[in-house]
Amino acid sequence: MPNGYPNELRFRILDYYDDNHTQKETCAVFQISRSTLCAWLKLRQTTGSAELKPRPKQRHSKINEEPLRSYIGDNPDAYFHEIAEVFKVSGVAILYACRRYGITRKKS
């Protein structure tokens, strides 16, 4: 997901629109789409401000490291889709969790 327009630019565009310029003129001057301007106007009307919403710092993981390590330790021959059924996630989620936590399944 791309980053949004900076708050400073949003406020400058909305101030220009508030100075009795049409939506068409405002969009032409600042080279933004009309749907973007409409979305900002609606956001300002409902919340009182058209500021960019803060993004979360870290994603929430459904899979904790210790239970995953212990399950793989107890069941070293289990496939990703079998592990995924136990943790109620997809097999790809198990793959990414193993990469994130540095869990290898190579036999020694």
Secondary structure, DSSP 8 states (H G I E B T S, - for coil): ------HHHHHHHHHHHHTT--HHHHHHHHT--HHHHHHHHHHHHHHS--------SS---SS-HHHHHHHHHH-TT--HHHHHHHHTS-HHHHHHHHHHHT------
